[in-house]
């Protein structure tokens, strides 16, 4: 029941964000200078920000960016994990040891430290579109490590499975054996890792955005929308500013419910 | 056996620092803008001085040489100078480390006190409603970004250490609860309960020796989480610690400072993980 409710909530939010062009045709960057920092009204359902941009439109477009690019980054990291962890587990021996040593090196660094270090290596004064791509590509390229560990163990257990031995005895070797016989059997683990990564990347982007190291203005993202909370003096002052946070919590919670069923399937 | 384990951890730490240092040096060397030096644009400098500056930069072109040069200086206690703050990195770290250590230590203490209280009461009471409530509360906190929690802590006038505890506790609670529930369902513990042993005796004599090493491993991992949480908490709460320094360095693209902070944090993380592993091994040894 909870999984269905979570899927419905996610579907609704995704559909609404995809319909942003029709629901908020003025776009996320249009300024209503006569109504800067306005409270909610019929014209601006969630009010406007301090430079007069419609907050509802920004929430919709920001949600779309996060919900489209976090799965893309998750896909990239899962593929990398499958390639590095899966291959290392399948080959075993020194390959597995070296791959896992590199993985441990990455894992020994706190995630947020790693992210801000790598983000700082890239130019910060780039166009908004590039900043979106840089942020999510970086998440995808750095987030493979824990998944690689799991996949290495799973692929290692498959290395000497009966069906792999039989395939080997039939003359199937190398890449063909890996892609056709090993990878499809890692599918439940890959699925679980993919779903685990999405909320992690959504939260990571939000963290980077709040710290000013994520998506550049005027492009909205959950992180940049949450930065508005910084100017508040009390929680009850402008409660509508908490809508992006509420939406983020709903989305991440929904992903957690979907994830728990995926994990059950993988187990 | 214990000595070998300690040696293995020591070697891992040294290897990680050396390899991490090489990767960091490579990243710094390859970062856009490494070759540019604003000093070369100074109209007061003559051509010989500009050439000398160019020569100085050229020596750093080879990544391996640049790495060994940095390593040599680090051994002598010279971690370089911060580009944005214009101060020696070692001096900056010396000023900021105590604040972060205090913040992280109090945060960890608060977090683990609440985690153990919640997880133990869930394992003792075994009331589904209580368990569900604890899971829902911790689950909700898990879905809030650490930086948003730090912002909320500013709004609610909470101390930074409490914000760190709120960030870490939900993550640790799930592991602690699962471990303790599993521990309490072991046959010999059920038998001890049936014989009327007190809950405290069961906890300290039977449960802790079984789940202690695993709980310690989770505690080791939470050090890394706490250090990560220190960045948004210090940056947004205005606390002058290493986390805030790392954030400022990232915004200013001050790579020498950032790389040194990252190496320091990696060292602390590895040390914490190794210590908990060795203590866990000692507990297991006593049990055997």
Boltz contact constraints between the chains, C-beta under 6 A:
constraints:
  - contact:
      token1: [A, 105]
      token2: [B, 16]
      max_distance: 6.0
  - contact:
      token1: [A, 108]
      token2: [B, 16]
      max_distance: 6.0
  - contact:
      token1: [A, 108]
      token2: [B, 266]
      max_distance: 6.0
  - contact:
      token1: [A, 108]
      token2: [B, 269]
      max_distance: 6.0
  - contact:
      token1: [A, 108]
      token2: [B, 270]
      max_distance: 6.0
  - contact:
      token1: [A, 109]
      token2: [B, 266]
      max_distance: 6.0
  - contact:
      token1: [A, 110]
      token2: [B, 224]
      max_distance: 6.0
  - contact:
      token1: [A, 110]
      token2: [B, 227]
      max_distance: 6.0
  - contact:
      token1: [A, 110]
      token2: [B, 228]
      max_distance: 6.0
  - contact:
      token1: [A, 111]
      token2: [B, 228]
      max_distance: 6.0
  - contact:
      token1: [A, 112]
      token2: [B, 228]
      max_distance: 6.0
  - contact:
      token1: [A, 112]
      token2: [B, 231]
      max_distance: 6.0
  - contact:
      token1: [A, 113]
      token2: [B, 262]
      max_distance: 6.0
  - contact:
      token1: [A, 113]
      token2: [B, 265]
      max_distance: 6.0
  - contact:
      token1: [A, 116]
      token2: [B, 250]
      max_distance: 6.0
  - contact:
      token1: [A, 117]
      token2: [B, 258]
      max_distance: 6.0
  - contact:
      token1: [A, 117]
      token2: [B, 262]
      max_distance: 6.0
  - contact:
      token1: [A, 120]
      token2: [B, 250]
      max_distance: 6.0
  - contact:
      token1: [A, 120]
      token2: [B, 253]
      max_distance: 6.0
  - contact:
      token1: [A, 120]
      token2: [B, 258]
      max_distance: 6.0
  - contact:
      token1: [A, 121]
      token2: [B, 27]
      max_distance: 6.0
  - contact:
      token1: [A, 121]
      token2: [B, 31]
      max_distance: 6.0
  - contact:
      token1: [A, 123]
      token2: [B, 32]
      max_distance: 6.0
  - contact:
      token1: [A, 203]
      token2: [B, 145]
      max_distance: 6.0
  - contact:
      token1: [A, 206]
      token2: [B, 145]
      max_distance: 6.0
  - contact:
      token1: [A, 207]
      token2: [B, 145]
      max_distance: 6.0
  - contact:
      token1: [A, 207]
      token2: [B, 146]
      max_distance: 6.0
  - contact:
      token1: [A, 207]
      token2: [B, 147]
      max_distance: 6.0
  - contact:
      token1: [A, 210]
      token2: [B, 147]
      max_distance: 6.0
  - contact:
      token1: [A, 211]
      token2: [B, 147]
      max_distance: 6.0
  - contact:
      token1: [A, 211]
      token2: [B, 247]
      max_distance: 6.0
  - contact:
      token1: [A, 213]
      token2: [B, 250]
      max_distance: 6.0
  - contact:
      token1: [A, 226]
      token2: [B, 148]
      max_distance: 6.0
  - contact:
      token1: [A, 229]
      token2: [B, 151]
      max_distance: 6.0
  - contact:
      token1: [A, 232]
      token2: [B, 155]
      max_distance: 6.0
  - contact:
      token1: [A, 235]
      token2: [B, 155]
      max_distance: 6.0
  - contact:
      token1: [A, 245]
      token2: [B, 148]
      max_distance: 6.0
  - contact:
      token1: [A, 249]
      token2: [B, 143]
      max_distance: 6.0
  - contact:
      token1: [A, 252]
      token2: [B, 143]
      max_distance: 6.0
  - contact:
      token1: [A, 253]
      token2: [B, 143]
      max_distance: 6.0
